[in-house]
């Protein structure tokens, strides 16, 4: 064999091996720590439109069809990660898990060939590459613990149910015929309120898949913290209540009718929307002394909390605002659009 032919064969072999390696690493799934949590329960129960992880805030940009963006934790260096309309963001050490719903995008000219308009997806959080489908049909509230994604799973035959799937798209499994909200975790248990047979607070062991009742009541949107279970008490006209983790010591902490709430990362403050009257407003309560103050008058929802900001949306529009927690100053959230 001539030297020239040997060099050509060597180059082609190197290209082939490189292609095989590139394909492997592109499809290879990097696993998470078993205790990793994708987003806070409060953020997920408010739509999962913001998620803070490793000094970055991943968010659904309201100025750009709610597509996926990222910025530094001080809201600088805004970048676009993908063109998907996204919600229920969960960030891990390498990936973003999110729910895609591009149906509105596909109603506009130029989007005729994007057939996979809905579903549950994973992409690399660093650059938005290597999008992987975890479920191909509509999904609702989605959370992540360890290497498993827990989500509201929809198809036309069954309706909405509760499923799990591993982050590599394996081990898909129905966990309940109820479309429960899988937002809160306490240790190796999922904490949720019933939605079909009762509205009690339940605890499901994620290994055995067995469930038990923690607190019997008419409850909605449970947030489990290190000490308490916070929820809307429907029997008390949508007051915000809490119990200890074992369901004891029921206490109403905000008696006015509320619709949305969230907690600060250190569990020091409760942020909530008061509704149903002539004095609708966004409030903050110091949970050490239960003193409350009005942050902004009006109707708001989608309350999301990060380390330094509280993002919230005006109810009758797509206008987002943010509270700077260090100064209590409120500004309009108006991120740039990147094409």
N, C-alpha and C positions, 0 to 999 in steps of 0.2 A: 504493500500500500504506500502510495506516495505521501510525502510530508504534507502537501497541500490538502489531499483528501482527508488525512488524519485530523488536521486542524479543523476542517469543515465539520467532520463528524463530532469532534469534541465540542465545538460551539453549539451544534444542534442538540447534542445530548445535554449540555448545560442549560440551554433554553427550555428543553423539555422538563428537566428536573426542577428548574425554577418555576415553571408553570404549575407543576404538581404541588410544589410547596406552597405557592401562592394560593392555589385553590383550597388546600387543606387549611391553612391559617385563616382564610376568609370565611370558611364554613365552621371552623372549630369554635366551640363555645367555651368561654372562660367562666368558670363557676364563681359564685359569690360565697362569702362567709355565711354560714347557716343561720346566723341571727340578723343578717342584713335586712333593713326595711326600706322599701322603695320611696315612700312619701308618708307624711303625717296623716293620721286619720282625719283630722280636721280639714286639711287641704283636699283630700279625696272626697269627703262628703260635701264639699263646696264645688266640685267639678274637676279637681285635679289639674287646674290650668297653670299652676306654678309649682315648682319643685326645686328645692335647694340641695345641692350635693357637691362636696369637695370644692367649696369656694365659688361655685357657679349657680346661677338661677336659670333653670330651663322653664320656658313659658310658651303659652299659646298666644301669639301676637294678635290682639284685637284689631289692629290696623291692616292686617294682611291675611284675611280669611282664616284667622286663628291657626295659622301654620306654625311649625315648631321653630323656636329661636332659643338662643342662649346668651347670657350676659354675665359679667362678673358680679360678685355679691354686692358691690357698690353701684350696680346698674350701669357700668361702663363696658365698652367693647362689645356692643351688640352684634351678634352674628346669626345668620339663618342656617338651620341644620337640614331641613327638608321642606318640601312643598305640601306635605300632608296636613289637612285640618285635623287637629289632635286634641285630646282631652285625657284625663286620668293618667297623668305623667308619673312614672316611677323611674328613678335614677339609681343605678347600681355602680359598682366599681368600673365597669366598662360600657354598660348599655343604658339606653333609654327604652323602657317598655311603655307603649301608649296605645290608645284606641284611635283608629283612623275612621273618619267619616267625611269623605270627599264628595258626597252626593250634591251638595250645593255648588261646589266647584264644577262638577260635570254638567251643570245646567247652563254654563256659560260657554261661549264659542272658544274653540281651541283645545277642549279637554275631552274629545270624543273617544280617545283610545286608552283612557285610564280605566280599565275594566274593574280592577280590584278597588272599589270605592270605599269599602268598609272592612272592618276586621281588627284584629289584635296583632301588633307588630313590635319588632325589636330592631334597634339600629345602634351603631357605635356612637357613643355620646361625644367622642372627640371630634369627629368630622362628619357625622351623619351618613357614613357609608355602611355597606353590607346590611341592607334592610332584609329582615327575615320575618316571614309570616308565621304567627303562632295559632291564629284562628281566622277563617276566611269570611265569617258572617258577622252581623252586628253584635257588638258587645257593650255592656254597660259598665258600672263601677268596677274598677280593676285595681288590685293591690299586689304587692310583691313582698314575700318574706323568704329569705334564703334564696333557693334556686327554683322556687315555685311561684307561679302567677295565679292569683285567685280572682275570678271574674264572673260577672253576670253574662251568661251565655244565651244567645237567642238563635232559634231557627223557627221556621214557619210551622213545623209539626208540633214542637214542644212548647213554644213560647219562650219566656225568659226563665232560666234556671241558674243554678250555681255550680261552677266547674273549677277545676284546677288544671294547669298545664305547666310542664317544666320549661325553663327558659330556652331549652334547645328544641322545643316543640314536641317533645315526647311526653308520655305518661298523662295524656288527657283523660280526665276522670270526672264524672258527675258526682258532686258531693251532697247536693240537696235539690229536690224538685221545687223548692222555694227560691225566689229571686232575692235572696238576702243580700245585704250590703256588706261586702267583705273589706271593711276599712280598718278595724282596730285589732291589734294583737296584744296579748298579755302573756309573756313567756312563750310557750308552744301552743297557745290557745288563741282561736279567733273569737272575738267578742262581737255579738251582733243582736239586733232585735228581730223577732219573728215578724213575718209580713203576711202570712196566710192564715194559719190556725190561731195564732196569738200575736201579741206585741210585747211578750216578755223578753227579758235580756237573757241570751243563751251564751254558753261557752262551748266551743267545739275543739276537741283535741285533734291537732293536725296530723298526728301519727295514727291514732286509732280511728279517727273520723267519728267518734262518738260525741254526743252533745248532751248537755244538761242545762237546766234553768238556773240562772244566778239570781235573778230578781223577777218577781211576778208583778206586772203592771202594764200600763198602756204607754209604751215607750217608743221613741223614734230617734234615729241618728245618734248612735252611741259612740262616745269617744272614751277609750280606756287610757288612763295615765298610770303613773307608777303607784298612785294611792287610791284613785277614785274612778268611778264610772259617771261621766256626764252625759245627759240626754235631754231631749224635749219630752216633758210629761204631758201627753195628750189629754189625760184625765183632769189636768189642772190648767186647761185652756192654753196649752203650748208654753207653759212656764219652763224655765231651765232648772233642772234638778240634778242631784248627784247622790250616789251612794258610795260606801266603801267598796273595795274590789270584790268582797264576798256578798254584796247585795244588801248589807245592813246599813243602818243609819241614813234612811232616806231624808233628804233635805232639799227644799226649794230655795235656790239661791237668787233667782230673778223671777218674780211673780207675774210681771207683765208678759203679754203674749209675744212670743218671739218666733222667728222663722229660720234664721241661719245663725250659727255661732262657730267659734274656733278658739283655740287656746294658743298662748305664746309657747315657744319651745321650752322655756323654763317653768311652765305651768303657773307663772305668777299672775298672768292677766287672762281674762275672758273677754273676747270681742264678740259682739252680738248685735243683731238687728231687731229692734222693737217695732212691731206691726199692729195693725188692726184698730187704729185710733186716729186721733187728730194730731198726735205728737210722734209720728214715726221718725226713727233716728238710729244712727249707728252709735253704739256705746262701748265703753271699756270698763271692766270691773276689776279692781284689785282683790284677788282671792285671799289675801292675808287678812283683810278687814272688811271685805264685801262692800266697799264704797265704789259707787259707780259715777261715771261722768259721760256727757255727750261729746262725741267726736265730730259728728256732722249730721245735721238734720236732713231728712229725706228718706227715700226708699232705696235700699241697697241689698245686694246679694253677693254670692261668689266671694266670700271672705277668705283670703289666703294669707298665711303668716309665714314669714321667713325670719332670719335672725335679726334683721334691722328694719324690716318694712312690714306693713300690712296692706295688701292689695284688696280692693273691693270694687264692685261694678254698680253703676246706677241702674236701677231696676228696669226702667222703661227705655233704655238705650244701651249702646255698646260702650259707653264712656267708662273707662276705668280710672280709679284714683289710687294713690298710695299714701300711707301715713309713715313718716319718718319717726320711728319710735324714740330716737335719741332727742328729738326736738319737738315732737308732737305737731309738726308742720304737715299739712296735707297738700299734695300736688296732683295735677292731672297726669296720669300715666299715658304717655303718647310716644311709644317707641317708633323708631324709624322703620321704613319698609325697604327690604333688600331684595332686588329682583335677581 
